[in-house]
Amino acid sequence: MQQEMVEKPLVSIITVNYNQSEVTRDLLVSLREIRYANVEIIVVDNDSPSDSPDWLKTDFPEITLLKSKENVGFAGGNNLGIRAAHGEFLLFINNDTEVEPGFIEPMVELFLKDNSIGMISPKIRFYHTPETIQYAGYTPMSPFTMRQNLIGYHEVDKGQYDEVKETFSVHGAAMMVPRRVIEKVGMMAEIFFLYYEEHDWSARIRNAGYKIYYQPHSLVMHKESISTGKESPLKVYYISRNRVVYARRNSSGLTLLINLIYLNMITIPKSGLKYILKGRFELLKAFLNGMFWNLRRHKGLYHNPKL
């Protein structure tokens, strides 16, 4: 066992908990079955208001439990984990996932073969329909609409996406990044709080000269949207808000101008009408609040925290 640990680089597994200790427990149970021996597991509690995570440390003494004094969002919570991590490779994984025993090795091996790779996401399937794909890579994001498509989304997995390949972006539910890349590029931008932060991080890492890969020989099962709801006001607010934040951070000149025109002239009327016709006025309010948030100046909009 000691020889095996010397040969394999340390992987820091980081997950963020918010009011979901029972869900996080299921992930930790599955992580006990992994075959990769040299790991540390860091659970960051994002100041859960009605769920104490302390019992997780009692039941899983092998983990490091960090307790934030405030809810700093997905990016901020993971950044707390980064600062505490010691691994050569850092794996960020949603607490509403469960993993296959051999899911770490293919990602680590791919990094060790090619130093130009800066991020890897595994294949992700839906936990409740386990043969159905959620993620097998991403198409490029449109520079004007700031939209992209999940490759393989809702397709039955018949092995049609089992080729290791370069992709445009990782999936935030499960992504591995080498420490050396984070030291060069910086950590996740905390201005996002929820959603789009992994796409922004992907863009920054790609712009630094690294490639992003999809590794289908690693598999993660995702319960999806347990914390924010399938179409909750919170989710609608941050997705609409951060779509524009992403554009502001990653576009410039004519491209940014066209993007902002599209978002204001097409997206706002189209989405607004959709919520009105559905009678979902709470979602309409969240959507408009998210879009109009970007009319104000915000300190730290372009800030990328360093490790």
C-alpha positions as CSV (number, residue, x, y, z in Angstrom):
1,M,0.0,0.0,0.0
2,Q,2.8,2.4,0.9
3,Q,4.5,1.8,-2.5
4,E,1.2,2.4,-4.3
5,M,0.7,5.8,-2.5
6,V,4.3,6.9,-3.4
7,E,3.6,6.2,-7.1
8,K,0.2,7.9,-7.3
9,P,0.0,11.7,-6.8
10,L,-2.3,13.0,-4.0
11,V,-5.8,13.9,-5.2
12,S,-7.8,16.4,-3.1
13,I,-11.5,15.7,-3.4
14,I,-13.5,18.9,-2.5
15,T,-17.3,19.1,-2.1
16,V,-19.5,21.8,-0.8
17,N,-22.4,21.1,1.6
18,Y,-25.4,23.5,2.2
19,N,-28.3,22.1,4.3
20,Q,-27.8,18.6,2.8
21,S,-25.7,16.6,5.2
22,E,-27.7,13.4,4.4
23,V,-27.0,13.9,0.7
24,T,-23.4,14.6,1.3
25,R,-23.2,11.4,3.4
26,D,-24.2,9.3,0.4
27,L,-21.4,10.8,-1.6
28,L,-18.9,10.1,1.2
29,V,-20.2,6.5,1.4
30,S,-19.5,6.0,-2.3
31,L,-16.0,7.6,-1.9
32,R,-15.1,5.0,0.6
33,E,-15.4,2.5,-2.2
34,I,-12.9,4.1,-4.6
35,R,-9.8,2.2,-5.5
36,Y,-7.4,5.2,-5.8
37,A,-5.6,5.1,-2.5
38,N,-3.9,8.5,-2.2
39,V,-6.7,11.0,-1.6
40,E,-7.8,13.5,0.9
41,I,-11.5,14.5,1.2
42,I,-12.5,18.0,2.1
43,V,-16.1,18.9,2.9
44,V,-16.8,22.6,3.0
45,D,-20.0,23.6,4.9
46,N,-21.4,26.9,3.5
47,D,-22.8,28.1,6.7
48,S,-25.9,25.8,6.6
49,P,-28.6,27.6,8.5
50,S,-30.7,24.6,9.5
51,D,-28.5,21.6,9.1
52,S,-25.4,20.9,11.3
53,P,-22.8,18.9,9.4
54,D,-20.7,18.1,12.5
55,W,-22.0,14.5,12.6
56,L,-20.3,13.9,9.2
57,K,-16.9,14.3,10.8
58,T,-18.0,11.7,13.5
59,D,-19.2,9.2,11.0
60,F,-16.4,9.9,8.5
61,P,-13.3,10.7,10.6
62,E,-11.1,10.6,7.4
63,I,-12.6,13.8,6.1
64,T,-11.5,17.4,6.7
65,L,-14.6,19.4,7.6
66,L,-14.3,23.2,7.0
67,K,-17.1,25.4,8.3
68,S,-17.5,28.8,6.5
69,K,-18.8,31.6,8.6
70,E,-21.1,32.7,5.8
71,N,-22.6,31.3,2.6
72,V,-20.0,32.2,0.0
73,G,-21.6,30.3,-2.9
74,F,-20.3,27.5,-5.1
75,A,-17.2,29.3,-6.1
76,G,-16.3,30.7,-2.7
77,G,-16.9,27.4,-1.0
78,N,-14.7,25.5,-3.4
79,N,-12.1,28.2,-3.1
80,L,-12.0,27.6,0.7
81,G,-11.4,23.9,-0.1
82,I,-8.6,24.8,-2.5
83,R,-6.8,26.8,0.2
84,A,-6.9,23.8,2.6
85,A,-6.0,21.2,0.0
86,H,-2.5,19.6,-0.4
87,G,-3.1,17.5,-3.6
88,E,-1.2,17.7,-6.9
89,F,-4.7,17.3,-8.5
90,L,-7.9,18.8,-7.1
91,L,-11.2,17.2,-7.8
92,F,-14.3,19.4,-7.4
93,I,-17.5,17.3,-7.1
94,N,-21.0,18.2,-6.2
95,N,-22.3,16.7,-3.0
96,D,-25.4,15.4,-4.8
97,T,-23.3,12.9,-6.8
98,E,-22.2,9.3,-6.3
99,V,-19.1,7.8,-7.9
100,E,-17.8,4.6,-9.5
101,P,-14.9,2.9,-7.7
102,G,-12.5,3.5,-10.5
103,F,-13.4,7.0,-11.6
104,I,-10.3,8.8,-10.4
105,E,-7.6,6.8,-12.2
106,P,-8.5,7.7,-15.8
107,M,-8.5,11.4,-15.2
108,V,-5.1,11.3,-13.3
109,E,-3.6,9.2,-16.0
110,L,-4.7,11.6,-18.7
111,F,-3.1,14.5,-16.9
112,L,0.1,12.6,-16.4
113,K,0.3,11.8,-20.1
114,D,-0.2,15.4,-21.3
115,N,0.9,18.5,-19.3
116,S,-1.0,20.7,-21.8
117,I,-4.4,19.6,-20.3
118,G,-5.7,22.1,-17.8
119,M,-9.1,20.6,-16.8
120,I,-10.9,17.3,-17.1
121,S,-14.6,16.3,-16.5
122,P,-15.8,12.7,-16.4
123,K,-18.9,11.3,-18.1
124,I,-21.9,12.3,-16.0
125,R,-25.2,10.3,-16.0
126,F,-28.4,11.0,-14.2
127,Y,-28.6,9.2,-10.9
128,H,-32.4,8.5,-11.1
129,T,-32.2,7.3,-14.7
130,P,-28.8,5.7,-14.6
131,E,-28.4,4.9,-18.3
132,T,-29.2,8.5,-19.4
133,I,-26.4,10.9,-20.1
134,Q,-26.2,14.4,-18.6
135,Y,-22.7,15.4,-19.8
136,A,-20.4,14.0,-22.5
137,G,-18.7,17.3,-23.2
138,Y,-19.9,20.8,-24.3
139,T,-20.3,22.4,-27.6
140,P,-18.5,25.8,-28.0
141,M,-20.4,28.7,-26.4
142,S,-21.9,31.2,-28.9
143,P,-20.0,34.5,-28.5
144,F,-23.2,36.4,-29.1
145,T,-25.9,34.5,-27.2
146,M,-23.7,33.0,-24.4
147,R,-25.4,29.7,-24.9
148,Q,-23.9,26.2,-25.5
149,N,-25.2,22.7,-25.5
150,L,-24.4,19.6,-23.4
151,I,-23.3,16.8,-25.7
152,G,-25.3,13.6,-25.2
153,Y,-27.8,15.3,-23.0
154,H,-30.8,13.0,-22.2
155,E,-29.5,10.3,-24.6
156,V,-29.3,6.7,-23.5
157,D,-25.7,5.8,-23.1
158,K,-24.9,3.1,-25.6
159,G,-21.2,3.9,-25.8
160,Q,-21.6,6.5,-28.4
161,Y,-19.5,9.0,-26.4
162,D,-16.8,6.8,-25.2
163,E,-13.9,8.5,-26.9
164,V,-11.5,10.6,-24.9
165,K,-11.6,14.0,-26.5
166,E,-11.0,17.7,-26.1
167,T,-14.1,19.7,-25.2
168,F,-15.1,23.4,-24.8
169,S,-15.9,23.4,-21.1
170,V,-16.0,21.2,-18.0
171,H,-19.1,20.4,-16.0
172,G,-19.3,22.0,-12.5
173,A,-20.7,18.8,-11.0
174,A,-17.4,17.0,-11.4
175,M,-14.1,18.5,-12.6
176,M,-10.4,17.9,-11.9
177,V,-7.7,20.6,-12.2
178,P,-4.0,20.4,-11.5
179,R,-2.7,22.6,-8.7
180,R,0.0,24.0,-11.0
181,V,-2.8,25.3,-13.3
182,I,-4.7,27.0,-10.4
183,E,-1.4,28.6,-9.2
184,K,-1.0,30.1,-12.7
185,V,-4.6,31.1,-13.5
186,G,-6.1,31.7,-10.1
187,M,-9.2,30.2,-8.4
188,M,-12.9,30.4,-9.3
189,A,-14.3,33.9,-9.7
190,E,-16.6,34.4,-6.6
191,I,-18.7,37.1,-8.3
192,F,-20.8,34.3,-9.8
193,F,-21.9,32.8,-6.5
194,L,-23.9,30.1,-8.4
195,Y,-23.8,29.0,-12.1
196,Y,-21.5,29.9,-14.9
197,E,-18.4,29.9,-12.7
198,E,-17.0,26.7,-14.2
199,H,-17.5,28.1,-17.7
200,D,-15.7,31.3,-16.8
201,W,-12.9,29.2,-15.2
202,S,-12.7,27.1,-18.3
203,A,-12.4,30.2,-20.5
204,R,-9.6,31.6,-18.3
205,I,-7.7,28.3,-18.3
206,R,-8.2,27.8,-22.1
207,N,-6.9,31.4,-22.6
208,A,-3.8,30.5,-20.6
209,G,-2.9,28.0,-23.2
210,Y,-4.3,24.8,-21.7
211,K,-6.7,22.2,-23.2
212,I,-9.9,21.0,-21.6
213,Y,-10.8,17.3,-21.9
214,Y,-13.8,14.9,-21.4
215,Q,-12.8,11.6,-20.0
216,P,-15.6,9.0,-20.6
217,H,-13.8,6.2,-18.7
218,S,-14.6,8.0,-15.5
219,L,-18.2,8.0,-14.4
220,V,-20.2,10.1,-12.0
221,M,-23.9,9.8,-11.2
222,H,-25.6,13.2,-10.6
223,K,-28.9,13.8,-8.7
224,E,-29.0,17.3,-10.2
225,S,-30.4,20.5,-8.8
226,I,-31.2,19.2,-5.3
227,S,-30.1,22.4,-3.6
228,T,-31.6,25.0,-5.9
229,G,-34.7,23.2,-7.4
230,K,-35.4,22.4,-11.0
231,E,-36.7,25.9,-11.8
232,S,-36.6,27.9,-8.6
233,P,-36.4,31.7,-8.4
234,L,-32.9,31.3,-7.0
235,K,-31.8,29.3,-10.0
236,V,-33.5,31.6,-12.5
237,Y,-32.0,34.7,-10.9
238,Y,-28.4,33.5,-10.9
239,I,-28.5,31.9,-14.4
240,S,-29.9,35.1,-16.0
241,R,-27.6,37.3,-14.0
242,N,-24.5,35.3,-14.6
243,R,-25.1,34.8,-18.3
244,V,-24.5,38.6,-18.6
245,V,-21.6,38.5,-16.1
246,Y,-19.9,35.8,-18.2
247,A,-20.3,38.0,-21.3
248,R,-18.9,41.0,-19.5
249,R,-15.9,39.1,-18.2
250,N,-15.1,37.1,-21.4
251,S,-16.1,39.4,-24.3
252,S,-15.1,42.8,-25.5
253,G,-15.6,45.3,-28.3
254,L,-18.1,44.5,-31.0
255,T,-18.7,41.0,-29.7
256,L,-19.7,42.3,-26.3
257,L,-21.9,45.0,-27.9
258,I,-23.8,42.4,-30.0
259,N,-24.2,40.1,-27.1
260,L,-25.7,42.8,-24.9
261,I,-28.0,43.9,-27.7
262,Y,-29.1,40.3,-28.1
263,L,-29.7,39.8,-24.4
264,N,-31.7,43.0,-24.0
265,M,-33.7,43.0,-27.3
266,I,-34.4,39.2,-27.6
267,T,-33.7,37.4,-24.4
268,I,-35.6,39.7,-22.0
269,P,-38.8,39.9,-24.1
270,K,-38.8,36.2,-25.0
271,S,-38.1,34.9,-21.4
272,G,-40.4,37.5,-19.9
273,L,-43.3,36.5,-22.1
274,K,-42.6,32.8,-21.3
275,Y,-43.0,33.4,-17.6
276,I,-46.0,35.6,-18.0
277,L,-47.8,33.0,-20.1
278,K,-47.0,30.3,-17.6
279,G,-48.2,32.5,-14.8
280,R,-44.8,32.1,-13.0
281,F,-44.5,35.7,-11.9
282,E,-42.1,34.8,-9.1
283,L,-39.7,33.5,-11.9
284,L,-40.3,36.6,-14.0
285,K,-39.3,38.8,-11.0
286,A,-36.2,36.7,-10.4
287,F,-35.3,36.8,-14.1
288,L,-35.6,40.6,-14.4
289,N,-33.7,41.1,-11.1
290,G,-30.9,39.0,-12.4
291,M,-30.7,40.8,-15.8
292,F,-31.0,44.3,-14.3
293,W,-28.4,43.5,-11.7
294,N,-25.9,44.1,-14.5
295,L,-26.9,47.7,-15.0
296,R,-25.1,48.6,-11.8
297,R,-21.4,48.7,-11.2
298,H,-20.1,46.0,-9.0
299,K,-16.8,45.9,-7.1
300,G,-14.8,42.7,-7.9
301,L,-16.6,42.0,-11.2
302,Y,-13.2,41.2,-12.8
303,H,-11.4,39.8,-9.8
304,N,-9.8,36.4,-9.9
305,P,-8.7,35.3,-6.5
306,K,-5.2,33.8,-6.3
307,L,-4.1,30.7,-4.5
